[in-house]
Amino acid sequence: MAVTSDCESIVVSIGGTEQTLSRREAVALQSQIGDALVERREFFRTAGVHREDGSYEVTRRGADSSGNAKVFENFTEVKRLYDRLPDEFGAEAVGRTGITGSRRHMMVRHFAEHPNFDCEITSRSPLTVQKTTPAADVEREVPASAD
């Protein structure tokens, strides 16, 4: 990818294709890209925020205090946390990863609500989630690398 400019236009080259934009179009595109990078998805009880710095924040939906949020370096870190959890887990298992207090329950709910995590709530008291695709099955689905 390459971007060049002169006084009147911006030329964006991606994969051998060039697009010439006016400065006004480039500013609009910049705004739209910024909006896409900073995305907030609300679920039933939780929300996930892809922040401008690349981090991912899980919050209680509608809450405005930091006690109701957990910030991860990026979304990949959240996926790694989920992958390390057992096939059935609750707040106690999440707590063993270093997440404390009510954030443990918030994370269990977020995993159950977010479509990228294949699990569902099986008990509300205590709050428990069951992975619908066990880790052993996921490992079997990964094709061997062609060396």
N, C-alpha and C positions, 0 to 999 in steps of 0.2 A: 504494500500500500504506500502511496506517495501523495503528498498534497503540495501544490505550488500555487503561487498567487501573483497577481500584478495589481495595479491600482483599481481595476474594475471587476475582476473576476477571480474565482478560486477554481482550480482544476484538481479533481480528486481522481486518482488512478487506483483501481482495485482489480487484481487478477487480469491485467491486460486491457481492461475497459476504462475509458476516461469519461468523466462527466464534468462539464463546465457549469459552474453556478455563479449567479450574481452574488455580491456581498450580502444582500438581503436574504437570498435563498440559503446561503451558507450559515448565516446567523440563525435562521429558522431551523435548519438541519441540526446545528449545534444544540439548540434548545431541545429538539425532539430526542436526540441521542442522550442528552443529560437526563431527560425524563425517563427514558428507557433504562438507563443505568441505575437510577435511584427509583426503585419500585417498591411499593407497599402493597402486600396482598393480605387482605383480611379474611379470616376464617370464622368459625362459629365463636370460639372463645379466645383465640390467639391471632396474632398477626406476625408476618415476616417482612422485614425491611432490608432490601439490598441497598446499602448506603453508598454514598459517593466515593468513599475511600476504599471500597471493595469489601468491607466487612458486612456481616449479616447479623441482624438483630431480631431476636424473638421477643415479643412483648405480649402482655395480656391485652386483649382487644379493649380499647377504651380507657386503659390505664395511662397515667401520665407521670408516674414516679419511676426512678431507676430501680427500685426494689421489685418492680414488675417486669424486668427486662434482663436478657442475657445476650451479650454481644460476643460473636465468634469472629475470628480473623477473616473467614470467608465461608461460603455455603458448603464448600468441600469439607471443612472441618465439622460441620453439622452432620454431613453424610457419614464421615468416619466415626463420629460418636454413635450414631444409630447402628452402624455395622458392628461395633464392638459390643453392643448390648445383646443379651440373650434373646432367644426366640419369643419368650414371654417375659415382660418386664414391667416394673412400676417405678414409683418415685425413689424407692430405696436403691434400686440398681442404677438409676441416673445419678443419685447422690454419691455413689462410689466413684464416679468420674470426676468429682470435685465440685459439682453444681450443688448449691446449698439452698435451704429454706424452701419457700413456695415456688421458686424457679424450677425445682425438680418436677413438680406436678405440671407446671406450665409446659415444660419440655415434653412430658409424656403426652399431653393433649396436642401439642404442636405436631408431634410425629404422627398422631392418629388423624389429624385434620389435613395435613399437607399432602397433596397428591404424589409427591416424589418419594414418600415413604409408604411401603406396602404393609400396612398394619391396621388393626382396628381395636377399639376399646372392647374388652371382654368382661370387665367388672368396673363398677364405679366406686365400690367400697371394699377393699382398697382399690384405688385407680390402677388398672392393669391393662396392658396392651399386648396383643398377640400379633407377631409378624405373620402375614398370610403367605409369604414366600420365605421359608426358613433359610438361614444363611447357608446351610449345606446344599440346598437346591440351587441357590444363586451361584455358588462356586462350581457346581456341575454344569451350569448353563454357559459358563465362560469358555469360548473355544480355545484350544491350544494354539500357541503362537506358531507361525510357520517360519521356522528358522532355516 
